[in-house]
């Protein structure tokens, strides 16, 4: 522990600086303070923590994060990151305004610590592993005008992405003011507040007329004030025009101790010293209009504040040079993780797009109501498909799946509120709303068609929630509603054809498809299998057996009756009751059939060959069909989706490639191009053209492609698949990796014969691990495990142990506890010749 003090008006002489440094090094040999005339983060490549000091500023850095505190104009003036930890820090996530202590007086004058005279700094701890600096003398105004005084403590640990910041202060005299506050000015353009009661997001606040959002007065920042709890918030993204929207800068903040009168999120389309986004912690005083976007402090009344008023706050602040928050739900994103490129795309795909769809906080859709609804885009500042929400055709199946795969309990519970919103409006036929117009449900697609998709994909989303959270009790209580929704589909099964007779297209609403359509029937097979697993999970074994039998019946009928007997290489669009058929060689329907294992391997090979021979199959994700859906083949002649690729089809394409072992197509044509696009642009358009270029005339900042990218990474490439009674680790390509995202932790090393994981849920699960050495013997166990970061503290009481032999494909299966009432277990699998430890 060491101490050094500097600051004030005059610069120390070179001799004094040298003497001070010599004294420091003599008294405390390990001190890591450097007197830096150039305030440069680049001087600290890491991984050791260093403090750089000059008369004007003090810098703490560790190779991952660099923070600068200005002493001559007291504020946090610079905050940068290198996510890879190599000390190549990106641009600052703070605008020139930085983070300041402020007083907003009764006349709307902002009095700031940056204009109140210099502060001083003292190093209280400095080592290779940890550094702490205390900043004294912060005040809101100089001389006799001073009312607020404050002391800051800034610290940084080796290996940490987050800077720890705390402040305590007090009021020195009686005053009248609108607010005493901390003010953060950020460069990233889109801000996301994860409030206790729901999510708020905004990008590009301006005077554009939005009927339900009350945006006013061009040039002023938008303010979202609330007294609701706000544990986490973040900002990301750039200010460029279309196809230039990546910011390569983000900042995440976790609030700790806070004695607060409320918070204010800020957003603007103008940028400048105040930033494109920001945050105000109101320590005392009033707030702008609460729980809706407004112009802020104009018209807010001042209050009388008394001498002696005191406060204490703390934050964990993590910058990033990529467009995703470097903090997860439990702390910093782990430094040992999947490939940086994949991790960037996955977390950008989740936290950039689908989280911003959530309109779940107060007044998020209409004033006076709080509802579980999602838009189709982020607020930028208007929404795509304005005033339409909660599509499950399959839109929100994809975006909710991405958020569930985050392993972030907060987002997972937000998903539940969205699911229950639609479930509350199931009609007496068991039909789910297709979407909501405002807060009013409608049961037909925008095209006017009735689709099977909303029921199918809403139920599957509910099952995803139960599987990914391990919340079987919720599933048990909600099952009657899920059964009603499923009955709407089961009643479509024709007893003679043994197929579902569908009223419309499954998931492309403008395409005219009906009767015995391949898309609906192929999807029904997977749906029935999944629903059977859900019934078994709650103890209804008889019902599960019946559903599996029905699934086998529909699969057999689909394979026999919807197969093209002419070309013998695909399934037709639909079979009509009179025996005639229509056929556009639909890529979506055929890939859904393969994803659910309907054809045998040889038949599947012929289907993939037909698809891969198409002209536009993999522009980005997957094209819609071989034959064109013209004006007479679409509802109202709407051909908008007739010549494009779709992320949703790419999802089933990915599942099909994994099932039938086509890794090259999955890697090279499906996933890797999408990873590149998400990392390049952050936000993507709704559709792509045949040649792989985004369709810029289609909705921007759309959820679909980023969500599907995250889904493919989690479920297919890294093969982490949680079921009601199962856990599968079945990577498709990677031989060794560490995966630490949210509450899902996997260390997989097939060559070394070692696998370890921890997942949500309680009770015994059937474990499947693939990619191991065929014929080798492995020891397995489940128990409390170590609690070193990023592994969470695991306290389960299980002590399962056993031995298993890998089959000829290198797969092992065994049953252990994954958790109990005390918490999750660590499941450990190792080659028998290695020392067995849990």
C-alpha positions, -999 to 999 in steps of 0.1 A, spaced: 0 0 0 14 34 -10 4 70 -11 14 98 -35 -3 132 -38 -3 156 -67 -25 183 -82 -29 221 -79 -22 249 -103 16 248 -108 35 221 -126 63 204 -106 98 210 -119 115 181 -136 139 178 -106 110 177 -82 92 151 -103 124 130 -104 129 134 -67 93 124 -59 96 94 -81 129 84 -64 114 88 -30 84 67 -40 105 39 -54 128 40 -24 101 39 3 78 14 -15 96 -8 -41 64 -22 -57 46 11 -64 33 13 -99 29 51 -104 44 68 -134 45 106 -137 33 110 -173 36 143 -191 16 128 -220 -17 114 -208 -16 83 -230 -34 50 -223 -12 34 -249 17 35 -224 0 7 -204 -3 -24 -225 -12 -46 -196 -18 -71 -180 -3 -53 -150 -22 -24 -135 -4 9 -138 -12 45 -126 0 74 -148 0 108 -133 6 144 -143 -5 177 -129 -35 177 -151 -47 141 -149 -44 107 -135 -48 75 -155 -54 39 -145 -50 11 -170 -46 -26 -173 -45 -35 -210 -83 -41 -210 -95 -8 -197 -81 27 -194 -97 56 -174 -85 91 -172 -96 116 -145 -89 153 -153 -76 172 -123 -74 207 -138 -110 204 -151 -123 178 -127 -142 151 -144 -138 116 -158 -124 128 -191 -116 96 -210 -126 59 -209 -114 34 -234 -111 -3 -238 -93 -31 -257 -116 -61 -254 -87 -85 -262 -66 -71 -234 -36 -62 -255 -35 -25 -246 -46 -13 -281 -74 9 -267 -101 20 -290 -118 54 -290 -132 69 -259 -168 60 -250 -171 94 -233 -178 126 -252 -158 157 -243 -183 164 -215 -172 133 -197 -186 125 -162 -191 154 -139 -206 165 -106 -233 191 -114 -259 214 -98 -288 226 -119 -300 258 -103 -334 273 -103 -326 294 -134 -315 263 -154 -278 272 -151 -256 241 -149 -228 245 -124 -202 218 -131 -171 204 -114 -153 208 -147 -155 246 -143 -150 249 -105 -113 247 -102 -87 220 -99 -88 189 -77 -61 168 -62 -54 130 -63 -38 105 -40 -27 70 -48 -39 48 -19 -31 14 -33 -8 6 -62 4 -29 -72 6 -50 -103 -28 -65 -94 -48 -35 -81 -47 3 -80 -68 28 -62 -68 66 -65 -88 91 -43 -97 124 -59 -103 152 -34 -115 188 -38 -144 182 -62 -170 209 -60 -198 223 -81 -186 259 -82 -156 280 -72 -151 302 -42 -181 314 -23 -204 299 -49 -195 264 -38 -225 244 -25 -216 208 -31 -183 190 -23 -174 155 -31 -146 129 -30 -142 102 -56 -125 68 -54 -115 51 -86 -100 17 -87 -90 -10 -112 -79 -46 -109 -58 -66 -132 -80 -87 -156 -110 -64 -149 -130 -48 -176 -149 -26 -151 -136 4 -133 -149 7 -98 -161 43 -90 -175 55 -57 -183 90 -45 -195 106 -13 -204 142 -8 -224 167 11 -241 201 8 -222 230 24 -250 255 26 -288 259 21 -297 263 -15 -326 263 -40 -319 240 -70 -337 217 -94 -312 189 -90 -278 178 -76 -265 151 -99 -238 132 -116 -239 135 -153 -224 110 -178 -220 120 -215 -215 90 -238 -205 88 -275 -225 55 -283 -258 64 -299 -283 39 -285 -290 36 -248 -307 7 -230 -321 9 -195 -328 -24 -177 -353 -11 -152 -370 -32 -126 -403 -28 -143 -390 -32 -179 -367 -21 -207 -364 14 -221 -343 20 -253 -337 50 -276 -315 60 -305 -316 93 -323 -341 112 -303 -353 141 -324 -384 162 -332 -398 136 -356 -435 131 -350 -442 98 -334 -478 96 -324 -473 76 -292 -438 87 -281 -441 124 -275 -408 135 -290 -406 173 -292 -384 202 -300 -356 196 -324 -321 199 -310 -328 191 -274 -318 158 -258 -345 134 -249 -348 127 -212 -363 95 -196 -366 101 -159 -377 74 -134 -377 65 -98 -379 28 -107 -349 7 -98 -322 6 -124 -294 -19 -117 -279 -19 -152 -278 2 -183 -256 4 -214 -251 23 -246 -237 11 -279 -236 18 -317 -224 45 -341 -239 76 -356 -232 69 -393 -258 65 -420 -271 33 -433 -245 5 -436 -222 27 -414 -240 21 -381 -213 3 -361 -198 25 -334 -171 1 -322 -177 16 -288 -200 8 -259 -202 14 -222 -220 -7 -196 -228 5 -161 -238 -14 -130 -252 8 -102 -241 -2 -67 -247 18 -36 -270 47 -44 -289 72 -23 -308 86 -53 -338 108 -60 -341 91 -94 -323 86 -126 -325 101 -161 -315 84 -194 -304 108 -221 -305 105 -259 -299 129 -288 -294 128 -325 -269 157 -323 -240 145 -302 -214 171 -292 -201 176 -257 -232 162 -241 -229 130 -262 -254 110 -282 -265 93 -250 -260 97 -214 -271 92 -178 -279 115 -148 -279 102 -113 -301 127 -94 -286 128 -59 -312 153 -46 -339 175 -60 -367 170 -86 -371 150 -118 -384 157 -153 -416 141 -163 -413 105 -153 -415 73 -172 -417 87 -207 -394 106 -231 -395 143 -227 -374 174 -232 -362 173 -197 -356 199 -171 -374 229 -186 -404 236 -164 -392 215 -135 -396 233 -102 -366 240 -79 -366 227 -43 -351 239 -11 -321 218 0 -305 221 34 -269 222 45 -256 189 57 -274 168 31 -251 139 22 -250 111 -3 -230 81 -14 -230 63 -47 -210 37 -65 -208 22 -100 -190 -5 -120 -182 11 -154 -170 -11 -183 -160 4 -217 -157 -17 -248 -143 -12 -283 -170 -34 -297 -208 -27 -298 -219 -49 -269 -219 -44 -232 -187 -58 -216 -207 -66 -185 -230 -96 -182 -257 -102 -157 -232 -113 -130 -202 -92 -137 -176 -86 -165 -177 -107 -196 -152 -134 -191 -118 -129 -206 -115 -167 -213 -143 -173 -237 -153 -184 -272 -135 -169 -302 -136 -130 -300 -153 -128 -334 -180 -152 -324 -185 -136 -290 -187 -102 -305 -214 -113 -330 -234 -132 -303 -235 -105 -277 -240 -77 -303 -268 -98 -319 -285 -101 -285 -279 -68 -267 -280 -46 -297 -312 -56 -314 -337 -78 -296 -332 -62 -262 -341 -29 -279 -373 -43 -292 -387 -46 -257 -412 -19 -248 -420 -33 -214 -415 -3 -191 -443 21 -181 -460 38 -210 -438 19 -234 -467 14 -259 -494 37 -247 -496 62 -218 -510 48 -186 -502 11 -193 -473 -12 -188 -475 -42 -211 -452 -71 -222 -448 -61 -258 -420 -60 -284 -416 -40 -315 -399 -53 -346 -369 -30 -344 -351 -8 -318 -364 27 -313 -344 48 -338 -364 69 -327 -394 55 -345 -401 18 -348 -403 -4 -379 -439 -16 -386 -450 13 -364 -475 5 -336 -475 -33 -344 -461 -56 -317 -456 -92 -306 -455 -110 -339 -449 -148 -334 -450 -157 -371 -422 -165 -362 -406 -131 -355 -406 -131 -317 -397 -168 -316 -363 -157 -329 -358 -126 -308 -370 -143 -276 -348 -173 -283 -318 -150 -287 -325 -134 -254 -331 -167 -237 -297 -180 -250 -281 -150 -233 -282 -168 -200 -293 -134 -185 -320 -140 -160 -333 -104 -163 -338 -108 -200 -353 -142 -196 -380 -128 -173 -387 -100 -198 -393 -128 -223 -418 -144 -200 -438 -111 -197 -440 -110 -235 -451 -146 -237 -478 -142 -211 -491 -110 -228 -500 -130 -259 -512 -160 -239 -537 -137 -220 -555 -130 -253 -559 -165 -266 -595 -168 -280 -620 -195 -272 -608 -215 -302 -573 -216 -287 -560 -192 -314 -532 -168 -303 -531 -132 -315 -511 -128 -347 -499 -95 -333 -510 -64 -314 -520 -31 -330 -511 -8 -301 -525 -27 -272 -553 -44 -292 -548 -80 -303 -556 -90 -339 -557 -126 -351 -549 -121 -388 -516 -113 -404 -509 -79 -419 -516 -96 -453 -551 -105 -440 -542 -142 -439 -547 -166 -410 -514 -184 -402 -505 -214 -382 -472 -198 -372 -484 -177 -342 -497 -207 -323 -467 -229 -333 -440 -204 -325 -456 -189 -294 -459 -224 -278 -423 -232 -288 -411 -199 -273 -429 -208 -240 -411 -242 -241 -378 -225 -248 -383 -203 -217 -389 -233 -195 -359 -252 -209 -334 -223 -208 -344 -212 -173 -351 -246 -158 -384 -232 -145 -404 -264 -147 -429 -251 -121 -439 -223 -144 -443 -248 -172 -465 -270 -149 -488 -241 -140 -490 -227 -176 -495 -261 -193 -533 -258 -195 -530 -227 -216 -503 -243 -237 -525 -273 -243 -554 -251 -255 -530 -234 -279 -518 -268 -292 -554 -281 -296 -560 -254 -322 -533 -271 -343 -542 -307 -334 -577 -301 -347 -563 -295 -381 -551 -331 -385 -571 -348 -412 -579 -384 -401 -576 -398 -436 -545 -379 -449 -529 -379 -414 -517 -344 -422 -526 -309 -409 -549 -290 -432 -536 -255 -429 -555 -222 -436 -524 -204 -446 -486 -201 -448 -465 -210 -417 -441 -181 -416 -442 -161 -448 -476 -145 -445 -479 -131 -481 -473 -165 -498 -505 -183 -506 -502 -218 -491 -530 -239 -477 -545 -273 -475 -518 -300 -467 -488 -277 -469 -453 -290 -463 -442 -260 -442 -469 -265 -415 -467 -303 -415 -429 -304 -413 -430 -279 -385 -457 -299 -367 -434 -328 -364 -408 -309 -344 -436 -291 -325 -452 -324 -314 -419 -339 -303 -410 -308 -283 -445 -307 -267 -442 -344 -258 -410 -337 -239 -427 -309 -220 -456 -332 -210 -431 -358 -198 -412 -331 -178 -443 -324 -157 -451 -361 -153 -477 -367 -180 -460 -398 -195 -492 -411 -212 -497 -378 -230 -461 -376 -240 -463 -411 -256 -494 -401 -275 -478 -370 -289 -447 -388 -300 -470 -413 -318 -488 -384 -335 -455 -368 -345 -443 -401 -361 -476 -404 -380 -474 -368 -394 -437 -373 -403 -445 -406 -421 -474 -390 -440 -453 -359 -449 -425 -381 -462 -449 -402 -482 -475 -378 -495 -457 -345 -499 -426 -359 -515 -422 -349 -552 -426 -382 -570 -416 -365 -602 -381 -352 -595 -377 -372 -562 -355 -345 -547 -378 -322 -526 -411 -318 -509 -439 -300 -528 -455 -268 -516 -489 -283 -509 -512 -312 -516 -549 -305 -521 -578 -327 -510 -586 -336 -547 -551 -350 -551 -537 -321 -571 -506 -302 -559 -488 -268 -561 -450 -266 -561 -426 -237 -559 -397 -258 -545 -399 -240 -512 -366 -238 -495 -381 -229 -461 -405 -259 -461 -379 -284 -473 -353 -272 -447 -379 -274 -419 -385 -310 -430 -348 -318 -428 -343 -299 -395 -369 -322 -379 -354 -354 -394 -383 -363 -416 -363 -378 -445 -338 -406 -443 -302 -396 -450 -302 -405 -487 -334 -385 -494 -321 -356 -473 -289 -356 -494 -310 -352 -526 -330 -324 -510 -298 -305 -501 -284 -310 -535 -315 -295 -551 -314 -265 -527 -277 -259 -531 -281 -259 -569 -304 -229 -567 -293 -196 -581 -296 -175 -550 -297 -199 -521 -271 -184 -497 -270 -147 -504 -272 -143 -466 -288 -171 -447 -312 -187 -471 -334 -178 -501 -372 -183 -501 -379 -206 -531 -367 -219 -564 -397 -207 -583 -409 -171 -580 -441 -163 -561 -458 -138 -584 -487 -114 -579 -512 -142 -583 -493 -164 -558 -493 -138 -530 -519 -121 -509 -530 -89 -526 -502 -93 -551 -476 -84 -525 -443 -97 -539 -421 -80 -513 -408 -114 -500 -407 -132 -533 -370 -125 -542 -350 -123 -510 -332 -142 -483 -345 -145 -447 -328 -152 -414 -357 -174 -403 -351 -198 -432 -314 -197 -424 -322 -210 -389 -338 -241 -402 -311 -244 -428 -285 -245 -400 -304 -271 -380 -306 -292 -412 -269 -289 -419 -260 -300 -384 -284 -330 -385 -270 -343 -417 -234 -333 -411 -228 -305 -436 -204 -284 -416 -187 -267 -446 -220 -251 -458 -229 -242 -422 -196 -225 -416 -188 -209 -449 -222 -200 -463 -245 -196 -434 -229 -185 -401 -196 -169 -409 -210 -144 -433 -236 -134 -408 -210 -131 -380 -191 -107 -403 -221 -86 -410 -232 -82 -374 -197 -73 -364 -193 -49 -394 -227 -31 -391 -242 -39 -356 -277 -34 -369 -290 -51 -400 -319 -48 -424 -349 -70 -425 -340 -88 -458 -310 -94 -481 -308 -96 -519 -299 -126 -540 -263 -114 -542 -258 -110 -504 -263 -72 -503 -287 -58 -477 -321 -47 -491 -318 -11 -480 -355 -4 -489 -365 -29 -462 -368 -21 -425 -335 -11 -408 -324 -20 -373 -345 -52 -376 -342 -80 -352 -341 -111 -374 -305 -115 -387 -288 -105 -355 -310 -128 -335 -305 -158 -358 -267 -152 -357 -267 -155 -319 -289 -186 -321 -267 -203 -345 -236 -196 -324 -251 -209 -292 -272 -238 -303 -254 -251 -334 -217 -241 -335 -211 -245 -298 -239 -271 -295 -252 -260 -261 -287 -274 -260 -308 -274 -228 -339 -296 -226 -365 -302 -200 -347 -334 -188 -315 -332 -208 -283 -312 -214 -264 -317 -246 -230 -304 -255 -226 -312 -292 -203 -287 -309 -204 -285 -346 -168 -278 -356 -150 -265 -325 -128 -291 -307 -119 -271 -277 -134 -239 -263 -145 -221 -231 -180 -207 -232 -190 -183 -204 -221 -163 -213 -246 -154 -186 -254 -184 -163 -241 -210 -188 -206 -222 -184 -188 -248 -205 -152 -258 -207 -149 -283 -236 -116 -299 -246 -121 -330 -267 -84 -337 -274 -76 -335 -237 -107 -356 -228 -120 -330 -204 -155 -314 -203 -169 -293 -175 -202 -274 -174 -228 -257 -152 -263 -247 -164 -295 -236 -148 -321 -260 -135 -326 -286 -107 -328 -323 -105 -314 -351 -126 -308 -347 -163 -297 -370 -191 -263 -356 -203 -250 -361 -238 -215 -350 -249 -203 -355 -284 -170 -352 -302 -150 -374 -277 -126 -403 -284 -145 -434 -295 -142 -464 -272 -125 -445 -244 -136 -447 -208 -146 -415 -190 -153 -407 -154 -181 -383 -146 -194 -366 -116 -215 -337 -104 -210 -316 -73 -204 -282 -58 -172 -274 -78 -149 -244 -75 -163 -209 -75 -135 -191 -93 -146 -165 -118 -163 -167 -142 -178 -198 -127 -205 -188 -102 -205 -200 -66 -219 -235 -69 -233 -250 -37 -253 -280 -48 -253 -309 -25 -250 -336 -51 -222 -361 -51 -229 -381 -83 -201 -402 -97 -198 -428 -124 -181 -442 -155 -191 -443 -191 -176 -455 -224 -179 -434 -255 -196 -451 -284 -181 -454 -319 -191 -419 -328 -174 -405 -297 -207 -398 -278 -213 -404 -241 -246 -404 -222 -251 -404 -185 -275 -391 -158 -265 -367 -130 -279 -338 -110 -274 -304 -126 -286 -285 -96 -308 -284 -65 -323 -259 -42 -289 -247 -31 -278 -238 -66 -263 -252 -98 -238 -281 -98 -206 -284 -118 -207 -315 -140 -173 -329 -148 -163 -355 -174 -127 -367 -178 -108 -395 -194 -104 -423 -169 -66 -422 -171 -67 -386 -159 -70 -378 -122 -107 -374 -114 -117 -342 -97 -148 -322 -93 
